[in-house]
Amino acid sequence: MAQWIIDDSHSLIQFTVRHMMISKVRGRFDRFSGAIAADEQNPAHSSVNVQIEAASINTRDAKRDAHLTSPDFLDVANYPYITFVSKRIEVQDESHGRIIGDLTIRGVTREVTLEVEYNGQARSPWGTVSAGFHAQTTINRKDWGLTWNVALETGGVLVGDEVTIDIEVELIRQEDQPALTEAAAAS
């Protein structure tokens, strides 16, 4: 099994949710890490483990971010991490598959399915091997106890229930890690 880690400087975990029933708010998590054990001969035998710092949520609005980290939503004082641990991987073809795993938010664990696209591998100028993936899923935030909302006088609610999670990830194979120069590490 090849061991890979997430290159967080070239990866993004973002989300989208309806606001006032008329628009969408987008946000992301700025700090996360992950390890992947990949069986390249039989990808279905691979595993994924990701940890997201809940307090690193960023919607480009400090007041909203403070509310999202409060007990009304993520309650980061009591639940500092959001985690995803794969249970099984289903290969559809050479570049598509599903990762089924446990997503834990606020101490609540539910199974989710990530639709995954494999974008290939490349060798960097510094000798490292990277692999790229895109993954997406949609969850109902209420399934994780994120129930806070406000009714609107025009009908509907302030915050939608469905949250689309969109992930772009670049992984770095660990066996191929040469000593990086200062210049290479800075890019």
Secondary structure, DSSP 8 states (H G I E B T S, - for coil): -EEEEE-GGG-EEEEEEEETTTEEEEEEES-EEEEEEE-SS-GGG-EEEEEEEGGGEE-S-HHHHHHHHSTTTT-TTT--EEEEEEEEEEEEETTEEEEEEEEEETTEEEEEEEEEEEEEEEE-TTS-EEEEEEEEEEEEGGGGT-----B-TTSSBSEEEEEEEEEEEEEEESTT-----HHHHH-
